[in-house]
């Protein structure tokens, strides 16, 4: 208790000195944790690596890809037994891409290779003939394609990949000053004797077991300690003590598990309204309102009607489901079925009104629909990703107490909601948004389940839900970001801020700050002459960062939380105001400062947990972004090890010149990993062609 009290006093003092705002409902409060648990565990095995990647999704795979090409020894853990995250274990195997970026093929080299390998696999880029994307394909194939790509990178770069599927991180051992992750304890599970194979049960039934040390009737466990290679050349040559560990740890998890375990400052859910995030629907923030998560599934069209058995729980969720958008042609089912159709064998039928072939027997569709299998909790009673307060209350921040940081009951309800949505598609007759007479049964379909099915599970749902929003770090205070670095709405959005809503909702000084920030190179003139918003020519590009290490473009795309708990409550509505920020965004950059957490020096963040506001995060979450930020993480980690520095040292003197940062950026570009879109300068304001849709 004394240690925690002293730590809190130290935090408050730091807050006063750095200007960090304490918002207990939305900002994680960092405290020094006891390290006795990780240090006292006797592992079954110990393995070392130069780069430990926690999370094998797209960001983790991209991190490994670049690190392997750089010749590094990489350990990569993953809760499921598939690599690829969004495109495999989460089942969202339809690449979300912006049109012009796709037309120019302006992506990281590894992402381009992935697309080429998909095309080689099927002899076409879009074997599903879907209309949401240029590329829809099977999740089980995606795992194999990406695994082969990583093995190829390993051979070409002469790196070493140590792959740990079905593995969770249980604890971290930090140095006495809390600045270095010295080791990590993991638990790998496999089926116990006479137990069913992995992926027989849905995640909600197994996740808590996976995080316990003890063997069970379901799993046998292996406890693994990950440590840095103390005999590496960098360690021998380093003038720093051995506690300044010669390895880099990368949090590429889907929900920001490592940043929660390391207890660094982060935000979750809605940010407080400010001039940088003026579209936020709340003045105080709300950590419980995060974007919906989705258990995807696959369904196949058949020649004959199939028996469709109503789940016992269907009546609970039926009031939620809807086609959402009215259609003049009334062709709702085919519209949804072909939206993310992931397999359509040839020959294909004539074109449909959606610009793709008509659906036919044998076609397979993956379902990911907002008013369907999206599950959208938004209160403290049902939120999926626990806040720091909730983690502390449930004992997950105690030594050895980590259980993944998710609410298991909400995972279970999300699974039921997905199964129920399938039944609604094939047999339902109600529609919560469009009313009576719209929904018609479509019985000529079957739910695909089994280990050889697209999702690779006996139950038929994706192995892990598609997560749209995670814990998001607050970066270190830097020039112009005294409260901690963060990418904000104003950095990327095309919203019309002359809309009366902003003048009426924001306090006058906040509204003026917004327009000063939007004035770009004319800011000094705006301030000096006291120009009014109507007199200001707004900047029509995203913020340009001196520490850019990657690129991202997608719309600010919200799947808002629901107002009432549970989400399926009859008559429930989306949280008011969240969609105000929904819409077009400019081509954007990924700054290195967004990947560097406070406090812990050898931790990099990839994936959806980088330092963004919730509004910016809605654009920084799709497939090509995850690859770009992973490529940046892998390159930065390898570069930092070569130079014998910590990542924060590449940006700690900004805005002064950073020679090593410039070398890193040159290396990224030489390796065909873009850090800016074509013609990105402060003078180029012509981005109309770079629209997402």
C-alpha positions as CSV (number, residue, x, y, z in Angstrom):
1,X,0.0,0.0,0.0
2,X,2.8,2.4,0.9
3,X,4.5,1.7,-2.5
4,X,1.2,2.4,-4.4
5,X,0.7,5.6,-2.4
6,X,4.2,6.9,-3.1
7,X,3.7,6.0,-6.8
8,X,0.4,8.0,-7.0
9,X,2.1,11.0,-5.4
10,X,4.9,10.8,-7.9
11,X,2.3,10.6,-10.7
12,X,0.4,13.6,-9.5
13,X,3.7,15.6,-9.4
14,X,4.6,14.4,-12.9
15,X,1.1,15.4,-14.1
16,X,1.6,18.9,-12.7
17,X,5.0,19.3,-14.3
18,X,4.1,17.9,-17.7
19,X,0.6,19.3,-18.0
20,X,-1.0,15.8,-18.4
21,X,-4.7,16.0,-17.6
22,X,-6.0,13.5,-15.1
23,X,-9.3,12.1,-16.4
24,X,-10.0,9.0,-14.4
25,X,-12.9,7.9,-16.6
26,X,-10.9,8.0,-19.8
27,X,-7.2,8.0,-19.1
28,X,-5.2,5.1,-17.6
29,X,-3.4,6.3,-14.5
30,X,0.1,4.7,-14.5
31,X,1.5,3.3,-11.3
32,X,4.6,1.3,-10.5
33,X,3.7,-2.3,-10.4
34,X,5.3,-5.1,-8.4
35,X,7.5,-7.3,-10.5
36,X,7.6,-10.3,-8.2
37,X,5.3,-12.4,-10.2
38,X,7.2,-12.6,-13.4
39,X,10.5,-12.9,-11.6
40,X,9.4,-15.7,-9.3
41,X,7.8,-18.0,-11.9
42,X,9.7,-21.1,-12.8
43,X,9.2,-21.5,-16.6
44,X,9.0,-24.7,-18.5
45,X,11.3,-23.2,-21.1
46,X,13.2,-20.0,-21.8
47,X,13.8,-18.5,-25.2
48,X,15.6,-15.4,-26.3
49,X,15.1,-13.1,-29.2
50,X,16.1,-9.6,-30.3
51,X,12.6,-8.5,-31.0
52,X,9.6,-9.9,-29.2
53,X,6.3,-9.3,-31.0
54,X,3.2,-9.9,-28.9
55,X,0.3,-10.4,-31.3
56,X,0.4,-12.1,-34.7
57,X,-2.2,-10.1,-36.5
58,X,-1.4,-8.0,-39.6
59,X,0.6,-5.4,-37.7
60,X,2.6,-8.1,-35.9
61,X,3.2,-10.0,-39.1
62,X,4.4,-6.9,-40.9
63,X,6.7,-6.2,-37.9
64,X,8.1,-9.7,-38.2
65,X,8.4,-9.4,-42.0
66,X,10.7,-6.3,-41.9
67,X,12.7,-7.6,-38.9
68,X,13.3,-10.9,-40.6
69,X,14.5,-9.1,-43.8
70,X,16.8,-7.2,-41.5
71,X,18.3,-10.5,-40.3
72,X,17.0,-10.3,-36.8
73,X,15.9,-13.0,-34.4
74,X,12.2,-12.6,-33.8
75,X,9.8,-14.2,-31.4
76,X,6.1,-13.8,-32.2
77,X,3.2,-14.9,-30.0
78,X,-0.4,-15.1,-31.0
79,X,-3.5,-16.1,-28.9
80,X,-5.0,-18.0,-31.9
81,X,-3.2,-20.6,-34.0
82,X,-3.3,-18.5,-37.2
83,X,-1.1,-15.6,-38.3
84,X,-2.8,-12.6,-40.0
85,X,-5.5,-11.2,-37.6
86,X,-7.9,-9.3,-39.7
87,X,-7.5,-11.4,-42.8
88,X,-7.5,-14.8,-41.1
89,X,-8.4,-15.4,-37.5
90,X,-10.8,-12.4,-37.4
91,X,-12.3,-13.4,-40.7
92,X,-12.4,-9.9,-42.3
93,X,-10.7,-11.1,-45.5
94,X,-11.9,-8.2,-47.6
95,X,-9.2,-5.6,-47.9
96,X,-10.5,-2.1,-46.9
97,X,-8.6,0.3,-49.2
98,X,-8.9,3.8,-50.5
99,X,-9.5,4.1,-54.2
100,X,-6.6,6.2,-55.4
101,X,-4.1,4.6,-53.1
102,X,-5.2,1.3,-54.5
103,X,-5.1,2.5,-58.1
104,X,-1.5,3.6,-57.6
105,X,-0.6,0.5,-55.6
106,X,1.0,3.0,-53.1
107,X,1.6,0.6,-50.2
108,X,4.4,-0.9,-48.1
109,X,6.4,-3.5,-50.0
110,X,5.2,-6.3,-47.8
111,X,1.5,-5.4,-48.3
112,X,2.1,-5.4,-52.0
113,X,3.7,-8.8,-51.8
114,X,0.7,-10.0,-49.8
115,X,-1.7,-8.8,-52.5
116,X,0.5,-10.5,-55.2
117,X,0.5,-13.7,-53.3
118,X,-3.3,-13.6,-53.0
119,X,-3.5,-13.1,-56.7
120,X,-1.1,-16.0,-57.4
121,X,-3.1,-18.3,-55.1
122,X,-6.3,-17.8,-57.0
123,X,-5.1,-16.5,-60.4
124,X,-7.1,-13.3,-59.7
125,X,-7.1,-10.7,-57.0
126,X,-10.8,-11.0,-56.2
127,X,-11.8,-14.7,-56.0
128,X,-15.0,-13.7,-54.1
129,X,-16.1,-11.2,-56.8
130,X,-17.2,-9.0,-53.9
131,X,-18.1,-5.3,-54.4
132,X,-16.8,-3.8,-51.1
133,X,-13.2,-4.3,-52.1
134,X,-10.9,-5.2,-55.0
135,X,-9.9,-8.3,-53.0
136,X,-12.1,-10.7,-51.1
137,X,-10.7,-14.2,-50.3
138,X,-10.9,-17.1,-47.8
139,X,-9.5,-16.6,-44.3
140,X,-8.1,-20.1,-44.0
141,X,-6.1,-19.5,-47.2
142,X,-5.0,-16.1,-45.9
143,X,-3.2,-17.8,-42.9
144,X,-1.3,-20.1,-45.3
145,X,-0.4,-17.3,-47.7
146,X,0.9,-15.0,-45.0
147,X,2.8,-17.8,-43.3
148,X,4.6,-18.6,-46.6
149,X,5.4,-14.9,-47.0
150,X,7.0,-14.8,-43.5
151,X,9.1,-17.9,-44.3
152,X,10.3,-16.3,-47.5
153,X,11.3,-13.2,-45.7
154,X,13.2,-15.3,-43.1
155,X,15.2,-17.0,-45.9
156,X,15.9,-13.8,-47.9
157,X,17.0,-11.8,-44.8
158,X,18.6,-14.8,-43.0
159,X,16.7,-13.9,-39.9
160,X,15.2,-16.3,-37.4
161,X,11.5,-16.6,-36.6
162,X,10.3,-18.3,-33.4
163,X,6.6,-18.7,-33.7
164,X,4.4,-19.3,-30.7
165,X,0.7,-19.9,-31.7
166,X,-2.0,-20.4,-29.1
167,X,0.1,-18.4,-26.7
168,X,-0.8,-15.5,-24.4
169,X,1.3,-13.1,-22.4
170,X,0.7,-13.5,-18.7
171,X,3.1,-11.1,-17.0
172,X,6.0,-8.7,-17.5
173,X,9.2,-8.2,-15.5
174,X,10.2,-4.6,-15.5
175,X,13.5,-3.1,-14.4
176,X,13.5,-1.5,-10.9
177,X,13.0,2.0,-12.5
178,X,10.2,0.7,-14.6
179,X,11.8,1.8,-17.9
180,X,12.7,-1.6,-19.4
181,X,10.8,-4.8,-20.0
182,X,13.4,-7.3,-18.9
183,X,11.4,-10.5,-19.5
184,X,7.9,-11.7,-20.4
185,X,6.0,-14.7,-19.1
186,X,3.8,-16.5,-21.6
187,X,1.4,-19.5,-21.5
188,X,1.1,-21.7,-24.5
189,X,-1.8,-24.2,-24.6
190,X,-2.5,-27.3,-26.5
191,X,-5.4,-29.8,-26.2
192,X,-5.2,-32.0,-23.1
193,X,-5.3,-35.8,-23.6
194,X,-8.8,-36.9,-24.7
195,X,-9.9,-33.2,-25.0
196,X,-11.3,-31.9,-28.3
197,X,-9.0,-30.1,-30.8
198,X,-8.4,-26.3,-30.5
199,X,-11.1,-24.2,-32.1
200,X,-13.8,-26.6,-31.1
201,X,-15.3,-24.1,-28.6
202,X,-15.8,-20.4,-29.2
203,X,-13.3,-17.9,-27.6
204,X,-15.6,-17.0,-24.7
205,X,-15.5,-20.6,-23.5
206,X,-11.7,-20.9,-23.6
207,X,-10.1,-17.5,-23.0
208,X,-10.0,-17.5,-19.2
209,X,-8.6,-21.0,-19.2
210,X,-5.9,-19.9,-21.7
211,X,-4.6,-17.3,-19.2
212,X,-4.4,-19.6,-16.2
213,X,-1.1,-21.3,-15.4
214,X,-2.7,-24.6,-14.3
215,X,-3.4,-27.5,-16.7
216,X,-7.1,-28.2,-17.2
217,X,-9.4,-30.8,-18.6
218,X,-9.3,-28.7,-21.8
219,X,-5.6,-27.6,-22.1
220,X,-2.1,-28.6,-21.2
221,X,0.0,-25.6,-20.6
222,X,3.7,-24.7,-21.2
223,X,5.0,-21.7,-19.4
224,X,7.6,-19.8,-21.4
225,X,9.9,-17.0,-20.4
226,X,11.0,-14.6,-23.2
227,X,14.3,-12.9,-22.5
228,X,16.8,-10.8,-24.6
229,X,19.9,-12.4,-26.1
230,X,22.4,-11.3,-23.5
231,X,25.3,-12.5,-25.6
232,X,24.4,-10.5,-28.6
233,X,27.0,-8.2,-30.1
234,X,24.9,-5.2,-29.1
235,X,24.9,-6.3,-25.5
236,X,28.7,-6.8,-25.5
237,X,29.3,-3.4,-27.1
238,X,26.8,-1.5,-25.1
239,X,28.2,1.0,-22.5
240,X,24.9,0.7,-20.6
241,X,24.2,-1.9,-17.8
242,X,22.7,-5.2,-18.8
243,X,19.4,-4.1,-17.4
244,X,19.2,-1.7,-20.3
245,X,18.1,-4.7,-22.3
246,X,19.3,-5.2,-25.9
247,X,15.9,-6.2,-27.2
248,X,12.7,-4.4,-28.3
249,X,9.2,-5.5,-27.3
250,X,6.3,-4.7,-29.7
251,X,2.7,-4.6,-28.6
252,X,0.8,-5.7,-31.7
253,X,-2.1,-7.2,-29.8
254,X,-5.7,-6.4,-30.9
255,X,-6.7,-4.6,-27.7
256,X,-3.4,-3.1,-26.3
257,X,-2.7,-5.9,-23.8
258,X,0.9,-5.0,-23.3
259,X,0.3,-1.3,-22.7
260,X,-2.3,-2.3,-20.0
261,X,0.1,-4.8,-18.4
262,X,3.0,-2.3,-18.5
263,X,0.6,0.2,-17.0
264,X,1.6,3.1,-19.3
265,X,-0.8,6.0,-19.8
266,X,-3.5,5.3,-22.4
267,X,-7.1,6.2,-23.4
268,X,-10.1,4.1,-24.2
269,X,-13.4,5.1,-25.7
270,X,-14.6,8.6,-26.4
271,X,-12.2,11.5,-25.8
272,X,-13.3,14.8,-24.3
273,X,-14.4,17.4,-26.8
274,X,-11.6,19.8,-27.7
275,X,-10.6,22.1,-30.5
276,X,-8.5,19.2,-31.8
277,X,-11.4,16.7,-31.5
278,X,-14.4,19.0,-32.0
279,X,-16.8,16.3,-33.2
280,X,-16.6,14.3,-29.9
281,X,-20.2,14.0,-28.6
282,X,-19.1,14.4,-25.0
283,X,-17.3,17.2,-23.0
284,X,-15.9,14.8,-20.5
285,X,-15.1,11.6,-22.4
286,X,-16.5,8.1,-22.0
287,X,-14.2,5.1,-21.8
288,X,-17.0,2.6,-22.2
289,X,-18.3,3.7,-25.6
290,X,-15.9,2.0,-28.0
291,X,-16.6,0.9,-31.6
292,X,-18.5,-2.4,-32.0
293,X,-16.6,-5.7,-32.4
294,X,-17.7,-8.5,-34.8
295,X,-17.5,-12.2,-34.9
296,X,-17.5,-13.0,-38.6
297,X,-18.8,-16.2,-40.2
298,X,-19.2,-17.7,-43.6
299,X,-22.3,-18.9,-45.3
300,X,-22.8,-20.7,-48.6
301,X,-25.6,-20.4,-51.1
302,X,-27.2,-23.8,-52.0
303,X,-29.5,-25.1,-54.8
304,X,-32.1,-26.3,-52.3
305,X,-33.6,-24.9,-49.1
306,X,-31.7,-26.0,-46.0
307,X,-33.1,-26.8,-42.6
308,X,-32.7,-23.7,-40.5
309,X,-32.8,-24.3,-36.7
310,X,-33.6,-21.3,-34.6
311,X,-31.2,-20.9,-31.7
312,X,-32.8,-20.8,-28.3
313,X,-31.4,-17.3,-27.7
314,X,-32.6,-15.8,-31.0
315,X,-35.6,-13.9,-29.6
316,X,-33.2,-12.0,-27.4
317,X,-31.2,-10.6,-30.3
318,X,-33.9,-10.4,-33.0
319,X,-35.0,-6.9,-32.1
320,X,-31.5,-5.6,-33.2
321,X,-31.0,-6.9,-36.7
322,X,-31.6,-4.8,-39.8
323,X,-30.5,-4.3,-43.4
324,X,-30.1,-0.7,-42.2
325,X,-30.3,1.2,-45.6
326,X,-33.4,1.3,-47.7
327,X,-33.1,0.1,-51.3
328,X,-35.4,1.1,-54.2
329,X,-35.0,-2.2,-55.9
330,X,-35.8,-4.2,-52.8
331,X,-32.9,-6.5,-53.4
332,X,-31.6,-6.5,-49.9
333,X,-30.3,-10.0,-49.4
334,X,-28.2,-10.2,-52.5
335,X,-26.8,-6.7,-51.7
336,X,-25.5,-8.0,-48.3
337,X,-24.5,-11.4,-49.6
338,X,-22.2,-10.1,-52.4
339,X,-20.9,-7.2,-50.3
340,X,-18.2,-9.4,-48.8
341,X,-18.5,-12.5,-50.9
342,X,-15.2,-14.3,-50.4
343,X,-15.5,-17.2,-52.9
344,X,-17.3,-17.4,-56.2
345,X,-16.2,-20.2,-58.4
346,X,-16.2,-19.7,-62.2
347,X,-18.1,-19.6,-64.4
348,X,-19.9,-16.6,-63.0
349,X,-23.4,-15.4,-63.7
350,X,-24.2,-12.1,-65.5
351,X,-23.6,-8.9,-63.7
352,X,-25.9,-7.8,-60.8
353,X,-27.0,-4.3,-60.0
354,X,-24.0,-4.0,-57.6
355,X,-21.5,-4.3,-60.4
356,X,-20.5,-7.9,-59.6
357,X,-21.9,-11.3,-60.7
358,X,-25.2,-12.5,-59.5
359,X,-24.9,-14.9,-56.5
360,X,-25.3,-18.6,-57.3
361,X,-25.0,-21.9,-55.5
362,X,-21.5,-22.6,-54.3
363,X,-20.8,-18.9,-53.6
364,X,-19.5,-18.2,-50.0
365,X,-20.1,-14.9,-48.2
366,X,-18.4,-13.6,-45.1
367,X,-20.7,-11.5,-42.9
368,X,-19.6,-8.3,-41.2
369,X,-22.6,-6.0,-41.0
370,X,-23.2,-3.1,-38.7
371,X,-26.8,-3.9,-37.8
372,X,-26.1,-7.6,-38.0
373,X,-23.2,-9.4,-36.3
374,X,-21.6,-6.1,-35.0
375,X,-22.0,-6.2,-31.2
376,X,-21.9,-2.7,-29.8
377,X,-21.9,-2.4,-26.0
378,X,-21.3,1.0,-24.5
379,X,-21.8,1.1,-20.8
380,X,-19.8,0.1,-17.7
381,X,-22.0,-2.9,-17.3
382,X,-21.2,-4.5,-20.7
383,X,-18.1,-2.9,-22.3
384,X,-15.7,-5.4,-23.8
385,X,-12.3,-3.9,-23.1
386,X,-11.8,-3.2,-19.5
387,X,-10.7,0.2,-18.4
388,X,-7.8,0.6,-16.0
389,X,-10.2,1.1,-13.1
390,X,-12.0,-2.1,-14.0
391,X,-8.7,-4.0,-14.5
392,X,-7.7,-2.9,-11.0
393,X,-11.0,-3.8,-9.5
394,X,-10.9,-7.3,-11.0
395,X,-7.4,-7.9,-9.8
396,X,-5.9,-8.1,-13.3
397,X,-3.2,-5.6,-12.5
398,X,-2.0,-7.6,-9.5
399,X,1.1,-9.8,-10.0
400,X,0.0,-12.8,-12.0
401,X,-3.6,-11.6,-12.2
402,X,-3.7,-10.7,-15.9
403,X,-6.6,-12.5,-17.7
404,X,-6.5,-10.7,-21.1
405,X,-8.4,-7.6,-20.0
406,X,-11.7,-8.5,-21.7
407,X,-15.2,-9.1,-20.4
408,X,-15.9,-12.7,-21.1
409,X,-19.7,-12.4,-20.8
410,X,-19.6,-9.7,-23.6
411,X,-17.6,-12.0,-25.8
412,X,-20.2,-14.7,-25.3
413,X,-23.1,-12.3,-26.1
414,X,-21.2,-11.2,-29.2
415,X,-21.0,-14.8,-30.3
416,X,-24.7,-15.4,-29.8
417,X,-25.5,-12.2,-31.6
418,X,-23.5,-13.5,-34.6
419,X,-25.2,-16.9,-34.7
420,X,-28.5,-15.1,-34.3
421,X,-27.7,-12.9,-37.3
422,X,-27.2,-15.9,-39.5
423,X,-30.6,-17.2,-38.6
424,X,-32.2,-13.8,-39.2
425,X,-30.6,-13.6,-42.7
426,X,-32.1,-17.0,-43.7
427,X,-35.3,-17.1,-41.7
428,X,-36.0,-13.7,-40.1
429,X,-39.0,-11.5,-41.1
430,X,-38.4,-8.4,-38.9
431,X,-36.2,-5.4,-39.5
432,X,-35.4,-3.0,-36.6
433,X,-34.6,0.0,-38.8
434,X,-36.7,-0.4,-42.0
435,X,-39.9,-1.8,-40.5
436,X,-42.4,-4.5,-41.7
437,X,-42.4,-6.0,-45.1
438,X,-38.7,-5.6,-45.9
439,X,-37.1,-8.8,-44.5
440,X,-37.9,-12.0,-46.4
441,X,-36.5,-15.4,-45.7
442,X,-33.6,-16.8,-47.8
443,X,-33.5,-20.5,-46.8
444,X,-31.2,-21.6,-49.7
445,X,-28.1,-21.2,-47.6
446,X,-26.0,-23.1,-45.0
447,X,-23.8,-21.9,-42.2
448,X,-20.2,-23.1,-42.8
449,X,-18.6,-24.7,-39.8
450,X,-15.8,-27.3,-39.2
451,X,-12.0,-27.2,-39.2
452,X,-11.9,-27.3,-43.0
453,X,-14.4,-24.4,-43.3
454,X,-13.3,-20.8,-44.1
455,X,-13.1,-19.8,-40.4
456,X,-11.3,-23.0,-39.4
457,X,-13.5,-23.6,-36.3
458,X,-15.9,-26.3,-35.4
459,X,-18.4,-23.7,-34.2
460,X,-18.2,-21.7,-37.5
461,X,-17.4,-18.2,-36.0
462,X,-14.1,-16.5,-36.5
463,X,-11.4,-17.6,-34.0
464,X,-11.2,-14.0,-32.6
465,X,-13.6,-11.1,-33.1
466,X,-12.7,-8.3,-35.4
467,X,-11.7,-5.5,-33.1
468,X,-12.1,-1.9,-34.4
469,X,-10.8,0.0,-31.4
470,X,-8.3,-0.7,-28.7
471,X,-6.6,0.9,-25.8
472,X,-4.6,3.8,-27.3
473,X,-1.4,5.1,-25.8
474,X,-0.8,8.7,-24.9
475,X,2.6,9.4,-26.4
476,X,5.4,11.3,-24.7
477,X,5.1,15.1,-24.2
478,X,6.9,16.8,-27.1
479,X,7.1,20.1,-28.9
480,X,3.5,21.3,-29.4
481,X,2.1,18.3,-27.4
482,X,2.7,19.2,-23.8
483,X,-0.2,16.9,-22.7
484,X,1.4,13.9,-24.5
485,X,1.5,13.2,-28.3
486,X,-1.7,12.1,-30.0
487,X,-3.0,12.2,-33.6
488,X,-6.3,14.0,-33.5
489,X,-9.4,14.4,-35.6
490,X,-8.2,17.8,-36.9
491,X,-5.1,16.2,-38.2
492,X,-6.9,14.2,-40.9
493,X,-10.6,15.1,-41.2
494,X,-12.3,16.7,-44.2
495,X,-15.3,17.7,-42.1
496,X,-16.9,21.1,-42.8
497,X,-16.1,23.0,-39.6
498,X,-18.2,26.0,-40.8
499,X,-21.2,23.8,-40.0
500,X,-23.4,25.7,-37.5
501,X,-23.0,22.7,-35.1
502,X,-19.4,23.6,-34.3
503,X,-20.1,27.3,-33.7
504,X,-23.1,26.5,-31.5
505,X,-21.5,23.6,-29.6
506,X,-17.9,24.7,-29.0
507,X,-17.1,27.6,-26.6
508,X,-16.1,30.7,-28.6
509,X,-12.4,30.4,-27.7
510,X,-12.3,26.7,-28.6
511,X,-14.0,27.4,-31.9
512,X,-11.4,30.0,-32.7
513,X,-8.5,27.7,-31.7
514,X,-10.0,25.2,-34.1
515,X,-9.8,27.6,-37.0
516,X,-6.3,28.9,-36.1
517,X,-5.2,25.2,-36.2
518,X,-6.9,24.8,-39.6
519,X,-5.3,27.9,-41.1
520,X,-2.0,26.1,-41.7
521,X,0.7,28.5,-43.1
522,X,-1.5,31.5,-42.5
523,X,-1.8,31.0,-38.7
524,X,0.4,34.0,-37.9
525,X,-1.7,36.2,-40.1
526,X,-5.0,34.8,-38.6
527,X,-3.8,35.5,-35.1
528,X,-2.3,38.9,-35.8
529,X,-5.3,40.2,-37.8
530,X,-8.0,38.5,-35.7
531,X,-9.6,36.9,-38.8
532,X,-13.0,35.3,-38.4
533,X,-13.6,31.7,-39.5
534,X,-15.4,32.8,-42.6
535,X,-12.3,34.8,-43.6
536,X,-9.9,31.9,-43.2
537,X,-8.8,29.6,-46.0
538,X,-8.6,26.2,-44.3
539,X,-5.8,23.8,-44.7
540,X,-6.9,21.1,-47.1
541,X,-4.4,18.3,-46.3
542,X,-3.5,16.3,-43.2
543,X,-0.9,17.2,-40.7
544,X,2.7,16.6,-42.0
545,X,4.9,15.1,-39.4
546,X,8.7,15.4,-39.2
547,X,9.0,11.9,-37.8
548,X,6.7,10.2,-40.3
549,X,7.5,6.5,-40.6
550,X,4.4,5.2,-42.5
551,X,1.2,6.0,-44.2
552,X,-2.5,5.5,-43.8
553,X,-5.7,6.4,-45.6
554,X,-9.2,5.5,-45.0
555,X,-12.5,7.2,-44.0
556,X,-13.2,8.0,-40.5
557,X,-15.5,5.1,-40.2
558,X,-17.6,4.6,-37.1
559,X,-19.6,1.6,-35.9
560,X,-20.9,3.5,-32.8
561,X,-21.7,1.9,-29.4
562,X,-25.4,1.6,-28.5
563,X,-27.1,3.8,-26.0
564,X,-28.6,1.2,-23.7
565,X,-27.4,-2.0,-22.2
566,X,-27.5,-4.6,-23.5
567,X,-27.1,-3.5,-27.1
568,X,-29.9,-5.8,-28.3
569,X,-32.5,-4.0,-26.1
570,X,-35.6,-3.4,-28.3
571,X,-35.7,0.1,-29.7
572,X,-32.1,0.8,-28.8
573,X,-30.3,3.5,-30.7
574,X,-26.7,4.3,-31.6
575,X,-25.0,6.7,-29.1
576,X,-26.1,10.1,-30.2
577,X,-23.5,12.3,-31.9
578,X,-20.8,9.6,-32.5
579,X,-21.3,9.5,-36.2
580,X,-20.9,13.3,-36.6
581,X,-17.2,12.7,-37.3
582,X,-17.9,9.9,-39.7
583,X,-16.7,10.7,-43.2
584,X,-13.9,11.5,-45.6
585,X,-10.3,11.9,-44.4
586,X,-7.1,13.1,-46.1
587,X,-4.2,10.8,-46.9
588,X,-2.2,10.7,-43.6
589,X,1.1,9.8,-42.1
590,X,2.1,7.6,-39.1
591,X,4.5,9.6,-36.8
592,X,7.0,7.6,-34.8
593,X,5.9,9.5,-31.7
594,X,2.5,7.8,-32.0
595,X,4.2,4.4,-31.5
596,X,6.3,5.3,-28.4
597,X,4.6,5.0,-25.0
598,X,5.5,6.9,-21.9
599,X,7.6,5.4,-19.2
600,X,8.8,2.1,-20.9
601,X,11.8,2.7,-23.2
602,X,12.1,-0.6,-25.0
603,X,8.4,-0.9,-25.9
604,X,7.0,0.0,-29.4
605,X,3.3,0.0,-30.3
606,X,2.0,-1.2,-33.6
607,X,-1.6,-1.7,-34.7
608,X,-4.6,0.0,-33.4
609,X,-3.0,1.0,-30.0
610,X,-0.9,3.9,-31.4
611,X,-1.5,7.3,-30.0
612,X,-4.7,8.5,-31.7
613,X,-7.9,10.1,-30.5
614,X,-10.9,7.8,-30.9
615,X,-12.0,9.8,-34.0
616,X,-8.6,9.5,-35.7
617,X,-8.5,5.8,-34.7
618,X,-11.6,5.2,-36.8
619,X,-9.4,5.8,-39.9
620,X,-6.2,4.3,-38.6
621,X,-7.4,0.8,-38.3
622,X,-7.7,-0.9,-41.7
623,X,-5.5,-3.6,-43.4
624,X,-3.0,-1.4,-45.2
625,X,-2.5,0.8,-42.2
626,X,-1.8,-2.2,-39.9
627,X,0.8,-3.3,-42.4
628,X,2.5,0.1,-42.7
629,X,2.7,0.6,-38.9
630,X,4.0,-2.9,-38.5
631,X,6.7,-2.3,-41.2
632,X,7.6,0.9,-39.3
633,X,7.8,-1.0,-36.0
634,X,10.0,-3.8,-37.4
635,X,12.3,-1.4,-39.2
636,X,12.6,0.9,-36.2
637,X,13.3,-2.0,-33.8
638,X,16.0,-3.4,-36.0
639,X,17.5,0.1,-36.5
640,X,17.5,0.9,-32.8
641,X,19.3,-2.4,-32.0
642,X,21.9,-1.7,-34.7
643,X,22.5,1.9,-33.4
644,X,22.4,0.8,-29.7
645,X,19.7,3.3,-28.8
646,X,16.1,3.2,-27.6
647,X,13.3,4.3,-30.0
648,X,12.5,7.4,-28.1
649,X,16.0,8.8,-28.7
650,X,15.1,9.1,-32.4
651,X,12.5,11.8,-31.6
652,X,13.4,13.3,-28.2
653,X,15.0,16.5,-29.7
654,X,12.3,17.4,-32.2
655,X,11.8,19.9,-33.7
656,X,15.5,20.1,-33.8
657,X,17.2,18.0,-36.5
658,X,17.4,14.3,-35.6
659,X,20.2,12.7,-37.8
660,X,19.4,9.2,-36.8
661,X,15.7,9.7,-37.5
662,X,16.6,10.9,-40.9
663,X,18.6,7.8,-41.5
664,X,15.7,5.6,-40.3
665,X,13.4,7.4,-42.7
666,X,15.8,7.0,-45.6
667,X,16.0,3.3,-44.8
668,X,12.3,2.9,-44.8
669,X,12.0,4.6,-48.2
670,X,14.9,2.7,-49.6
671,X,13.1,-0.5,-48.6
672,X,9.9,0.7,-50.4
673,X,8.0,1.5,-47.3
674,X,6.5,4.9,-48.0
675,X,6.4,7.5,-45.2
676,X,4.4,10.1,-47.2
677,X,2.0,10.1,-50.1
678,X,3.1,11.5,-53.4
679,X,3.5,15.3,-53.5
680,X,3.1,15.7,-49.7
681,X,4.3,19.2,-48.9
682,X,2.9,22.1,-46.9
683,X,2.2,23.9,-50.1
684,X,0.2,21.2,-51.9
685,X,-3.5,21.7,-51.0
686,X,-4.9,19.7,-53.9
687,X,-6.1,16.3,-52.5
688,X,-9.5,16.0,-54.1
689,X,-8.5,12.9,-56.1
690,X,-7.5,11.2,-52.8
691,X,-11.0,10.4,-51.7
692,X,-11.7,7.1,-50.0
693,X,-14.9,6.2,-51.9
